[in-house]
Amino acid sequence: MTETTQELRARIDGLMRQYYENYYRKDLSLRDWRERIESRLNEEQTFAEPNIRRVENWMGIDFAGQRVLIVGAGTGAESVVLHQRGAEVHGIEPYNKAMEIVYLKADQHNIPRERFQQAVAEKIPHPDESFDFVYCYTVLEHVQDVTASIDEMLRVCKTGGLVYIQTPEYRFPYEGHYKIKRVPFSPRWLTGLQLMVSGRSTAFLRTVNFVTAPQLNRIFLDRNVLTIRTEPDWLRIWEPVRKQNPLQYWFAKTFGFGREQYIFLRKLGPAG
Ligand SMILES: C[S@@+](CC[C@H](N)C(=O)[O-])C[C@H]1O[C@@H](n2cnc3c(N)ncnc32)[C@H](O)[C@@H]1O
């Protein structure tokens, strides 16, 4: 007997609950893990839609008809939204529990399952020059090898195409996974110590690359790319929460960078 649409939705919701309980409760010990799971059940609307809309507005992109690769597809929200925009979406994701959900969401939205592969950013299973747009959102801080991942994303991107990287800025006094304030410009071990003092697990932190803009710019400098950063945007986004974060706001205004990096790399041809 084939599964009904409602049964499929219920199965996806059940797997999403397990997946995000593991992440928000066990890995990160966030107090509001329950609310976060509920919000994740509708992650296409709560997360992916506003993020993709910002990319469209910033770069004047229409994804319809574009070949897009999602690197670190997670539980599939970005894939679904970009598919609904009319893109030909492909994805890679190394974690099998996430892939299980991605496949079910592919079924739910009539996206061929073969478009998704269990793979890592360091070794993308696609030929050179395959995609108009490579979308990498909150993934670079989790890969094993940052430089190899950037090189692979550029390799599979068409000349003239874009690689979009959103990742934290670890010079900033905030850790976005654990949602804690941290000492600015400090190394990972100090944030780990801070977590230990407050009785929280540091296992997940040890897997995070503390990437910074100068570190990434040093990589981009040696590649044939035009680097576009959307620095000013966070100031507008933060306007309503300025009062709640006066120190972070002061820091951002003083040092000229925010807690996240939004980077577009346009792959240039031989003429540069
Ligand atoms: C914070 S999640 C982001 C998922 C998705 N982009 C989103 O915003 O919902 C990070 C994802 O990167 C994946 N990941 C970890 N290491 C990776 C690697 N080496 N290559 C590609 N993806 C990786 C994780 O399994 C996880 O699904």
The ligand as an ORCA input file, in Angstrom:
! r2SCAN-3c Opt
* xyz 0 1
  C      24.305     23.755     10.256
  S      23.956     22.529      9.074
  C      23.347     23.490      7.722
  C      22.420     22.717      6.845
  C      21.669     23.559      5.811
  N      22.561     24.248      4.916
  C      20.773     24.534      6.518
  O      21.105     25.721      6.648
  O      19.694     24.098      6.964
  C      25.539     22.025      8.524
  C      25.477     20.847      7.563
  O      26.769     20.624      6.995
  C      26.954     19.234      6.891
  N      28.396     18.945      6.751
  C      29.284     18.665      7.723
  N      30.504     18.425      7.187
  C      30.372     18.567      5.853
  C      31.256     18.423      4.743
  N      32.536     18.100      4.919
  N      30.778     18.621      3.500
  C      29.485     18.960      3.310
  N      28.594     19.100      4.315
  C      29.036     18.921      5.567
  C      26.317     18.691      8.162
  O      26.061     17.302      8.093
  C      25.077     19.545      8.259
  O      23.995     18.985      7.575
*
